[in-house]
Amino acid sequence: MAKSHDDKRTRTRKKADPDRTDGVVYHKSTKWETNLKVDEIYGRLTKGQSRTRIVQDCTKAWGCAPRQVDTYIKRAREMLDADCNMQRPALLAECLAGIRDIRESAERRGQHQVALNAVRLMTELVGLSD
């Protein structure tokens, strides 16, 4: 029997739910699919969507139970907590890298005032300004 050359991310696993009397088979998400779902919920949480709205939209889109979506929400909230607990040096480095990208982009476009403002902000962040 020849092996399939399908990408791991596209393969799905199906399992019979022992709690269902109708014998319906449900889709068991792969690790990759689960991470994608958690990332989507993370984005929704950062935009301020309510839990109810997230559960309704995700159960409809993914065909999973509300309890499963709650598990995804829990993992997304753990990611949010980790992001909020960043140490000052790590946050400063991330901010400086973002501002550096903005400055470089502004310079390429000839937006010198934007580039200058980015430099000013960088000096304020590191404490070099008055």
Residue, then its C-alpha position, 0 to 999 in steps of 0.5 A: m500500500a502506497k503512502s500518501h504524500d499529504d501535508k500533515r496540516t491538511r490531514t484530519r482525524k475522525k473519532a466516534d464520540p462515545d457520549r453520542t447515541d447517534g454514532v456521529v463522527y466528529h472531527k478531531s483537530t490537529k495540533w496545527e489546526t488547534n494553534l490556528k484556532v487559538d490564534e484567531i481567538y487571541g485576535r478576537l480577545t485583543k479586539g474586545q469581543s465578548r466570550t458569548r460572541i466568540v463562542q457563537d461565531c466559532t461553534k458555527a464556523w468550526g462545528c465544535a462544541p461550546r465547551q471546546v471553544d472555551t478551552y481555546i479561549k482559556r489557552a488564548r487568555e494564557m497567551l494574553d497573560a504571558d504577553c502582559n507579563m513581559q519584562r521591561p527590557a523585552l518590551l522596550a526591545e520590541c517597541l524599538a524594533g517596531i519604531r525602527d521599522i517605521r523609521e526605515s519605511a518613512e525614509r524610503r518613502g521620503q517622509h522625513q518628518v515621520a522618520l524624525n518623529a520616530v527617532r525622537l520617540m526612540t530617544e524618549l523610550v531609552g531615556l536620552s531626551d530631556 
